[in-house]
Amino acid sequence: MKDRFVGSIEAGGTKFIVAVEDVKNNNVIAKDRISTENPKETLKECATFFKKHPIDALGIGTFGPIDINKNSRTYGYILDTPKHGWSGTNFKGFFEKELNIPVAMTTDVNASAYGEYIARGKNETNTYFYVTIGTGIGAGNVQAGKFVGLNNHPEMGHMLITPYPGDDFKGSCPFHGNKCVEGMAAGPSLQGRTGIPGEKLSRDNIVFTYSAYYLAQMLFNAYMTLRPDVMVVGGSVLNEDDLVKVRKYFDEFNNNYVATPNLNDLIVMPAVTENGSATLGNFEMAKAILED
């Protein structure tokens, strides 16, 4: 049996992480970071990487919205997105044509949720929820090993929320202002309130309390809707210490309404280190289409 290799693209608003895994040994043999520029330039750089490191199948987890309806004329396209120049990009089709290989594609957060499902033992009796808080906010859900969302994927980052008492920020979301969790808790909202990038702020700054409060609302709403067994919080805005506040607010919102697992076990940081959940998920999606 010949050696097989699978590829991963984690497509973000500021960077694309590309990687190749040796299927037989489960080793990452090549990896690179490509700046997110215009589609023509960025996708060409990705293709060049995979031509240097040939693969048999590719898994893509990308910013959205994207068309996941297999019966749609624009299946595999990026739809109308705030990311300038990317609306209408035939993402999946480009790599199928350029590399002549099968391609699996989903949202970046779905890919991360799938990676966490794999890393946590591929337990098909559990539901895994993953949320990332960075430049934007998005969430994915894996139930019984399958993504939730058939013809369209969730857009939970734009879930409506109630402002924290005294938080008069107008919000950074161009669509919903201060009414959605992304507009009030994502990275741009930290700088929007203070004029300072979030990574340069002291961790005791109240903006992190705001973000924890809004994330807790999102998690509570998701828990009431999906009843996941594990809720994983990724991204760069909140850390392990912030999750103490998140769990506290979640508990207050629930107010003993439904029984939950221990919140230290329910609301957790990623099992995959170095923000690698999406890459792992992409590798596994690529392996799955090789086996079909």
C-alpha positions in Angstrom: 0.0 0.0 0.0 1.4 3.4 -1.0 2.0 6.1 1.5 -0.8 8.6 1.8 -0.8 12.2 2.8 -3.6 14.6 3.7 -3.7 18.3 3.9 -5.3 21.0 6.0 -6.2 24.6 5.4 -7.4 26.6 8.4 -8.6 29.8 6.7 -8.8 32.8 9.0 -9.4 36.5 8.6 -5.7 37.4 9.1 -3.9 34.1 8.3 -4.2 30.7 6.6 -2.5 27.8 8.4 -1.6 25.0 5.9 -0.3 21.6 6.9 0.4 18.1 5.7 0.1 14.9 7.6 1.5 11.4 6.9 -1.5 9.2 7.3 0.4 6.1 8.2 2.3 7.7 11.1 0.0 10.5 12.0 2.9 12.9 11.8 2.7 16.5 10.5 5.5 16.7 8.0 5.0 20.2 6.7 3.3 23.4 8.0 3.3 27.1 7.1 1.5 30.4 7.7 0.2 32.4 4.8 -1.2 35.9 5.3 -4.8 36.4 4.3 -4.7 38.8 1.3 -7.0 38.8 -1.7 -8.4 35.4 -2.8 -6.3 35.0 -6.0 -3.0 35.6 -4.2 -3.8 33.7 -1.0 -5.2 30.6 -2.7 -2.3 30.5 -5.1 0.2 30.5 -2.3 -1.7 27.6 -0.6 -1.7 25.6 -3.8 2.0 26.2 -4.2 2.6 24.8 -0.7 0.6 21.6 -1.5 2.4 21.2 -4.9 5.7 21.2 -2.9 4.2 18.7 -0.5 1.7 16.6 -2.5 -1.4 15.3 -0.8 -4.2 12.8 -1.6 -7.1 14.7 -0.1 -7.6 18.1 1.5 -9.7 19.3 4.5 -10.6 23.0 4.7 -12.1 24.9 7.7 -12.7 28.5 6.7 -14.2 31.7 7.8 -17.7 32.2 6.5 -20.5 32.3 5.7 -20.0 29.4 3.2 -22.4 27.3 1.2 -22.5 23.7 2.5 -25.5 22.6 0.5 -24.3 19.8 -1.8 -27.2 20.5 -4.1 -26.5 24.2 -4.5 -24.9 25.8 -7.5 -22.5 27.6 -5.2 -21.6 24.6 -3.0 -18.1 25.2 -1.6 -18.2 29.0 -2.2 -17.7 31.7 0.4 -21.0 33.7 0.5 -21.4 37.4 1.3 -18.8 38.1 3.9 -17.4 41.2 5.6 -13.9 40.0 4.6 -13.2 42.4 1.7 -12.9 40.7 -1.7 -13.8 37.2 -0.6 -17.5 37.1 -1.3 -18.3 34.6 -4.1 -14.9 32.8 -4.0 -15.2 29.2 -5.2 -12.9 28.0 -2.4 -13.5 24.2 -2.7 -13.6 24.2 -6.5 -10.3 26.0 -6.8 -8.4 23.3 -4.9 -10.2 20.4 -6.6 -9.2 21.8 -10.0 -5.7 23.1 -9.0 -4.6 19.9 -7.1 -6.9 17.3 -8.8 -7.8 15.8 -5.4 -11.0 15.4 -3.4 -11.7 18.2 -0.9 -13.9 18.4 2.2 -14.9 21.8 3.4 -16.7 23.3 6.4 -16.5 26.3 8.7 -13.4 26.9 10.8 -15.3 26.4 14.0 -16.9 23.2 12.7 -13.5 21.9 11.9 -12.3 22.8 15.4 -15.4 21.1 17.0 -14.5 18.0 14.9 -10.9 18.1 16.0 -12.0 18.3 19.7 -14.4 15.3 19.1 -11.4 13.4 17.7 -9.0 14.4 20.5 -11.5 13.6 23.2 -11.9 10.0 22.0 -14.5 10.1 19.1 -17.3 9.3 21.5 -20.4 9.2 19.3 -22.7 9.2 22.3 -21.6 12.8 23.2 -22.3 16.2 21.7 -19.3 18.6 21.4 -19.7 22.3 21.2 -16.8 24.6 20.2 -16.7 28.4 20.3 -13.8 30.6 19.2 -13.4 34.1 20.4 -10.8 36.1 18.4 -11.3 38.7 15.6 -14.8 37.3 15.4 -16.9 34.8 17.2 -18.2 31.5 15.8 -19.3 28.2 17.0 -19.7 24.6 15.7 -21.4 21.5 17.0 -20.7 17.8 16.5 -23.3 15.3 17.6 -22.9 11.6 17.2 -19.8 12.4 15.1 -21.8 14.5 12.6 -22.0 18.3 12.1 -25.2 20.1 13.1 -26.5 21.9 10.1 -27.5 20.2 6.8 -28.1 22.8 4.1 -26.7 25.8 6.2 -24.3 26.1 9.0 -24.9 27.8 12.3 -24.0 31.5 12.8 -24.0 31.5 16.6 -21.5 34.4 16.9 -24.4 36.7 16.0 -26.7 35.4 18.8 -28.5 38.2 20.5 -27.4 39.2 24.0 -28.3 41.6 26.8 -25.7 44.3 27.6 -23.7 44.1 30.9 -25.0 46.7 33.3 -23.1 49.9 32.6 -21.5 48.8 29.4 -22.4 51.5 26.9 -20.2 50.3 24.1 -22.0 50.6 20.7 -20.7 47.3 19.5 -18.2 46.4 16.7 -20.6 44.3 14.6 -21.6 46.3 11.4 -24.9 44.4 11.3 -26.0 44.2 14.9 -24.1 46.8 16.8 -24.3 46.1 20.6 -27.0 43.4 20.2 -24.9 40.4 19.3 -22.2 38.5 21.1 -19.6 39.1 18.4 -20.1 42.8 18.4 -19.7 43.0 22.2 -17.2 40.3 23.1 -14.8 39.7 20.2 -11.3 41.1 20.0 -12.3 44.4 18.1 -14.7 45.2 21.0 -11.8 45.3 23.4 -9.8 47.8 21.4 -13.0 49.6 20.5 -13.7 50.3 24.2 -10.1 51.1 25.3 -8.2 52.1 22.1 -5.7 49.4 23.1 -5.4 46.0 21.5 -6.6 43.2 23.8 -3.3 41.5 24.0 -1.8 44.6 25.5 -4.4 45.2 28.2 -4.0 44.2 31.8 -6.0 41.0 32.5 -7.9 42.8 35.3 -9.4 45.3 32.8 -13.2 45.3 33.0 -13.4 44.6 29.3 -12.5 40.9 30.0 -15.4 40.8 32.5 -17.7 42.1 29.7 -16.5 39.4 27.3 -16.9 36.7 29.9 -20.4 37.8 30.6 -21.4 37.8 27.0 -19.8 34.5 26.3 -21.6 33.0 29.3 -24.9 34.2 27.7 -24.0 32.6 24.4 -23.0 29.3 26.1 -26.2 29.3 28.2 -28.3 29.8 25.1 -26.4 27.1 23.2 -26.8 24.8 26.2 -30.5 25.3 26.3 -30.8 24.7 22.6 -28.3 21.8 22.0 -27.6 20.4 25.4 -24.0 19.5 24.6 -21.9 17.3 26.9 -18.7 19.4 26.4 -18.4 23.2 25.6 -14.9 24.1 24.5 -13.8 27.7 24.5 -11.0 28.5 22.0 -9.5 31.6 20.5 -7.2 34.3 21.9 -9.5 36.7 23.9 -10.2 34.7 27.0 -7.9 32.3 29.0 -8.4 29.6 31.6 -8.7 32.2 34.4 -11.4 34.0 32.6 -13.4 30.8 32.4 -14.0 31.0 36.2 -16.1 34.1 35.5 -17.8 32.5 32.5 -18.9 29.5 34.6 -20.1 31.8 37.4 -22.3 33.9 35.0 -23.5 30.7 33.3 -24.6 29.4 36.6 -26.4 32.6 37.4 -28.2 32.6 34.0 -29.3 29.0 34.6 -30.5 29.8 38.1 -30.9 26.0 38.9 -33.3 25.6 36.0 -31.8 22.5 34.5 -29.3 20.0 35.9 -25.8 20.4 34.4 -22.6 18.5 34.8 -19.9 20.1 37.0 -19.2 23.3 35.2 -15.5 22.7 35.4 -16.1 19.7 33.2 -18.7 21.3 31.0 -17.0 24.5 30.0 -13.4 23.8 29.2 -10.3 24.9 27.2 -9.3 23.0 24.1 -7.8 19.5 24.4 -5.7 20.2 21.3 -2.8 22.5 22.1 -1.5 25.5 20.2 -4.9 26.2 18.6 -4.6 23.0 16.6 -8.2 21.8 16.9 -9.1 22.9 13.3 -6.0 21.4 11.7 -6.7 18.0 13.4 -10.4 18.2 12.3 -9.4 19.0 8.7 -7.0 16.1 8.6 -9.7 13.7 9.8 -12.2 15.1 7.2 -9.6 14.5 4.5 -9.0 10.9 5.7 -12.8 10.3 5.7 -13.1 11.2 2.0 -10.1 9.0 1.1 -12.0 6.1 2.7 -15.3 6.7 0.9 
